[in-house]
Amino acid sequence: MEYVTLNDGFRMPVFGLGTWDLRGPACIEAIVQAVNTGYRLIDTAQLYRNEKEVGQGIRKSGISRDELFITSKVISPDKTYDAVIKAVDRSLEDLGLEYIDLYLLHEPYDTAQEMYAALKKAQQEGKVRSIGISNFHKEKYSGFVKECGIVPAVNQVESHVYFMQKDLQEQMHAHGTVMQGWAPFTEGRRKIFDEPLMKRIGEKYHKTSAQIALRSLLDNGICTIAKSSKPERLRENIDIFDFRLTEEELKEIAELDEHRSLFGWY
Ligand SMILES: NC(=O)c1ccc[n+]([C@@H]2O[C@H](COP(=O)([O-])OP(=O)(O)OC[C@H]3O[C@@H](n4cnc5c(N)ncnc54)[C@H](OP(=O)(O)O)[C@@H]3O)[C@@H](O)[C@H]2O)c1
């Protein structure tokens, strides 16, 4: 696994497991499989309603806590300072953890600064290590960062070959915020696995289109999280640390960028 150092000094794996839509025993098993396959970052959220299963999976895997990096997120209606304080405690209890590595505001809510103040308090108290935001586009990010006091360690946003958001990444890099992309496979909205360019580049490295899609993000300095519930795909997706794409290949892949969201979030 490769790591990036965040603006608060903590290290985050550049790649991890997403858990959107994973619930019940399938979620627990996916966590166990992922950890045993080498995954060290697990992304959950209160929205996903699976923090309990994520916690169970972590314990079942037998890995020591300090080897893992766990992310969670708070979502509306917990939009006040007090509600976010309680939300963090709820996540800790559901996950069964003493601290969470990274805690994010799930979206740019109108009370984002007030909510973020509660994350700063949780950070001071050692309940969370790093704090950040999610789904803040360029304008929202620049307004937020002027007043937030502690620069978000991470902004987790949509990022894949069709909408990489390199301009947002550059803007955030200047302030010290790491970009972490979600939906690297477009959550199935595009036939990314059949993309001829990804297949052609994959042939050269004996890699699949999925692996090229993930590598193209990492080689652009973008961290990413991918979801799978299937052991063979979990293995495939993490098998991306023995090659790098060339500048020429990254330029070709950049031609796929349509510079607009596939999800309409921005
Ligand atoms: N902050 C936010 O607002 C936000 C929004 C969306 C997502 N996220 C996070 O980002 C994570 C990743 O995004 P996502 O889950 O939406 O979408 P994704 O990772 O782009 O795609 C997941 C889909 O791809 C399939 N898949 C995975 N690996 C594959 C492979 N090697 N070959 C073929 N198919 C493959 C999975 O199916 P199988 O499970 O059947 O393998 C699943 O249907 C989420 O799980 C969540 O943690 C955050």
Ligand as a Chemical Component Dictionary entry (heavy atoms), coordinates in Angstrom:
data_LIG
# 
_chem_comp.id                   LIG 
_chem_comp.type                 NON-POLYMER 
_chem_comp.pdbx_formal_charge   0 
_chem_comp.three_letter_code    LIG 
# 
loop_
_chem_comp_atom.comp_id 
_chem_comp_atom.atom_id 
_chem_comp_atom.alt_atom_id 
_chem_comp_atom.type_symbol 
_chem_comp_atom.charge 
_chem_comp_atom.model_Cartn_x 
_chem_comp_atom.model_Cartn_y 
_chem_comp_atom.model_Cartn_z 
_chem_comp_atom.pdbx_ordinal 
LIG N1  N1  N 0  -18.832 11.174 -0.409  1  
LIG C1  C1  C 0  -19.815 10.826 -1.211  2  
LIG O1  O1  O 0  -20.780 11.565 -1.402  3  
LIG C2  C2  C 0  -19.779 9.498  -1.916  4  
LIG C3  C3  C 0  -20.638 9.257  -2.988  5  
LIG C4  C4  C 0  -20.578 8.002  -3.626  6  
LIG C5  C5  C 0  -19.671 7.051  -3.165  7  
LIG N2  N2  N 1  -18.853 7.308  -2.099  8  
LIG C6  C6  C 0  -17.878 6.290  -1.598  9  
LIG O2  O2  O 0  -17.074 5.877  -2.683  10 
LIG C7  C7  C 0  -17.128 4.453  -2.798  11 
LIG C8  C8  C 0  -16.913 4.002  -4.228  12 
LIG O3  O3  O 0  -17.925 4.489  -5.077  13 
LIG P1  P1  P 0  -19.208 3.619  -5.528  14 
LIG O4  O4  O 0  -19.362 2.441  -4.653  15 
LIG O5  O5  O -1 -20.333 4.557  -5.605  16 
LIG O6  O6  O 0  -18.910 3.196  -7.004  17 
LIG P2  P2  P 0  -17.683 2.462  -7.766  18 
LIG O7  O7  O 0  -16.638 2.033  -6.802  19 
LIG O8  O8  O 0  -17.326 3.356  -8.887  20 
LIG O9  O9  O 0  -18.394 1.198  -8.412  21 
LIG C9  C9  C 0  -18.850 0.123  -7.648  22 
LIG C10 C10 C 0  -19.470 -0.869 -8.626  23 
LIG O10 O10 O 0  -18.460 -1.426 -9.478  24 
LIG C11 C11 C 0  -18.483 -2.853 -9.375  25 
LIG N3  N3  N 0  -17.075 -3.294 -9.427  26 
LIG C12 C12 C 0  -16.119 -3.110 -8.483  27 
LIG N4  N4  N 0  -14.939 -3.586 -8.917  28 
LIG C13 C13 C 0  -15.137 -4.091 -10.156 29 
LIG C14 C14 C 0  -14.291 -4.725 -11.103 30 
LIG N5  N5  N 0  -12.985 -4.900 -10.876 31 
LIG N6  N6  N 0  -14.838 -5.136 -12.277 32 
LIG C15 C15 C 0  -16.159 -4.936 -12.540 33 
LIG N7  N7  N 0  -17.014 -4.336 -11.673 34 
LIG C16 C16 C 0  -16.506 -3.907 -10.488 35 
LIG C17 C17 C 0  -19.158 -3.163 -8.052  36 
LIG O11 O11 O 0  -19.868 -4.381 -8.121  37 
LIG P3  P3  P 0  -19.594 -5.623 -7.124  38 
LIG O12 O12 O 0  -19.784 -5.140 -5.715  39 
LIG O13 O13 O 0  -20.633 -6.603 -7.554  40 
LIG O14 O14 O 0  -18.189 -6.067 -7.389  41 
LIG C18 C18 C 0  -20.133 -2.002 -7.912  42 
LIG O15 O15 O 0  -21.336 -2.290 -8.628  43 
LIG C19 C19 C 0  -18.532 4.132  -2.206  44 
LIG O16 O16 O 0  -18.689 2.762  -1.922  45 
LIG C20 C20 C 0  -18.545 5.035  -1.026  46 
LIG O17 O17 O 0  -17.768 4.504  0.049   47 
LIG C21 C21 C 0  -18.886 8.532  -1.479  48 
# 
loop_
_chem_comp_bond.comp_id 
_chem_comp_bond.atom_id_1 
_chem_comp_bond.atom_id_2 
_chem_comp_bond.value_order 
_chem_comp_bond.pdbx_ordinal 
LIG N1  C1  SING 1  
LIG C1  O1  DOUB 2  
LIG C1  C2  SING 3  
LIG C2  C3  SING 4  
LIG C2  C21 DOUB 5  
LIG C3  C4  DOUB 6  
LIG C4  C5  SING 7  
LIG C5  N2  DOUB 8  
LIG N2  C6  SING 9  
LIG N2  C21 SING 10 
LIG C6  O2  SING 11 
LIG C6  C20 SING 12 
LIG O2  C7  SING 13 
LIG C7  C8  SING 14 
LIG C7  C19 SING 15 
LIG C8  O3  SING 16 
LIG O3  P1  SING 17 
LIG P1  O4  DOUB 18 
LIG P1  O5  SING 19 
LIG P1  O6  SING 20 
LIG O6  P2  SING 21 
LIG P2  O7  DOUB 22 
LIG P2  O8  SING 23 
LIG P2  O9  SING 24 
LIG O9  C9  SING 25 
LIG C9  C10 SING 26 
LIG C10 O10 SING 27 
LIG C10 C18 SING 28 
LIG O10 C11 SING 29 
LIG C11 N3  SING 30 
LIG C11 C17 SING 31 
LIG N3  C12 SING 32 
LIG N3  C16 SING 33 
LIG C12 N4  DOUB 34 
LIG N4  C13 SING 35 
LIG C13 C14 SING 36 
LIG C13 C16 DOUB 37 
LIG C14 N5  SING 38 
LIG C14 N6  DOUB 39 
LIG N6  C15 SING 40 
LIG C15 N7  DOUB 41 
LIG N7  C16 SING 42 
LIG C17 O11 SING 43 
LIG C17 C18 SING 44 
LIG O11 P3  SING 45 
LIG P3  O12 DOUB 46 
LIG P3  O13 SING 47 
LIG P3  O14 SING 48 
LIG C18 O15 SING 49 
LIG C19 O16 SING 50 
LIG C19 C20 SING 51 
LIG C20 O17 SING 52 
# 
